Amino acid sequence: MSSRSDKKINTYTRGRKRRQYSLIRKLPTAILLSIVAPLTICLFGPFETYCGNVSEFTFALGDFLPYVAGIAVACAAVLFALLMILDGKVFDIASALVLALTVLTFAQKYYLNLGVNALAGDGVGVTEVGAPATFVNALIWVLVIAGAVTAALLLKNQNKARFFVCTALVLMAVLVTQTVGCIAVSTELDVNSEQASGVTAQNPENANREPQMLTYENLNELSSGKNIVFFLIDRFDVRYFERLQKNDPEFLAKLDGFTFYNDYTSLYCRTYPAIASILTGKENDFEDSRLNFFKEIYTDGGHLRDLHDAGYDINVYTEKYYAYDDAYYMSDYVKNISGVNGYEIDNNLALSTDMLRLSLSTCLPFVAKDAVGYMSTPDFNAHAIYESDEPVYDADMKNVYEYITQNEFVTEKSEGQFSFIHIYGCHTPLKYNLNWEEANDKEKNDTSIALKQSLTIIYEYIEEMKRLGVYDDATIVITGDHPAALSDTKLIGETGRSDDNGTRITAMLFKRSGESGTALKTSTAQISQDELWATIYESEGLTSLKTGESFFDIIEGEDRTRRYLFEMSVTLEDKSRADEIVTYKIVGSARNKDNWSVEDRRVIGKIYK
């Protein structure tokens, strides 16, 4: 009896000896290890990103913060449970690995992300740092992880207490640094501001009124008199059109009466401020905020107000944020405007997931960033669904196509009408294929599909104009707000890409009033955005509004001087990122890269300030 009892005690004792760490001894280290990494990625990352780019978002902090906080807690709980289960050398290795990954994600986020795109633009997390930098960055990750695991394997019992203390100190430093950073960036965020609280009135003097938005209203209406229809295909690069012209010329047969200008230069390289500048004729000096720029130019109105005063009804179909922020400022001359009562988030969890993907993209090494997928500012803002009497306009290709094909077109008695129709165009990744079904991975980056989609929408509109008998006398513009940038961090011609020939040209198609029944023509005249409105006015016979030369005044072969403003992200001496405006001077044909030269460079801080 006694020997059997002793055997049980010995077995229990041996079991206790096999557990090298008591739960109490592991507890402080496990808590810190399980908390810091989830906080870095799931909470600090989304919070800092939102506060640092608040002017780019049309939703509130509270729309995602509770969700990412919950995800951080869940991740921390799972990691804590796993660490508490492990023991001995396995616990040492796991702890070292978690410590290494935590430090690396922190370092990548704050110190190693040289060359990562800003939030706005074509893509988030897209890197252009080159193969050498990518290799060095990956090597840092490999060496730190390998070093941490090796140290854990070689760790002696007498050094384990020191290891736990060092681990705790490093994690506390990471935690405190990010906490201080969040506090600092949050002081710049006014919780009562438009961005922090979602959709509210943006101008203090009318703080109690509801904001106003551009809607689909009148999109299926045309004037029985004169019509100016301006189709803006986002990112309509001349190479895309010429590629389609070469590979499928029959698809362009419906461009009845149009002239293709293959040497047209837009002024800007981004949708902001390109669309606002095109609509009003006003330029941005980048000294003021985006909101104040919109307020100033739309209060003035520029060309839109001039056309309105000349008797034209004005309809503008474009999206909030890049092209305008509150349609209130254009409400006395634009018709398709409705008040907004607020907004709803279509899926808070999906928005939170997108914010986590954005945070993760800043924490991963360059070689792994593409794993989080492609994101752009509109992807985030698309989760905010506005509530208004009329549906708020959405430049999504399928939405515009369905509206045009499902609503009967009619003519209204009026002297004239101007309609500006912005569609998502050639920005990738694409949502849909040519059958308006979800695009597969190959189709998502096919700009020929994007252009065919865009022209399909335009052809439907043109057919309705012809059916109603208003096509022949109409002035029609088909162009882009900007060409493809190809790089956010390098000067033109320095990207190393095979498709970067050192030029940036936007496609321009123009149908003059009275021209129809003729096949598509091509002109090599050296034209620019500066002559666009003079061309529209001349086509419409509004000679009193025309100032300067029009496209029709410029002779093919005549060498002219033009300019192009390229916005790029640069690293300053203090290692912070900023936006720089590079002014290019083009003397002669823009199709010749030798005719492009840098005339001026100016760091402006953040373009979306």
Order of alpha helices (4+ residues) and beta strands (2+ residues): alpha-alpha-alpha-alpha-alpha-alpha-alpha-alpha-beta-beta-beta-alpha-beta-alpha-alpha-alpha-beta-beta-alpha-alpha-beta-alpha-beta-beta-alpha-beta-beta-beta-beta-alpha-beta-beta-beta
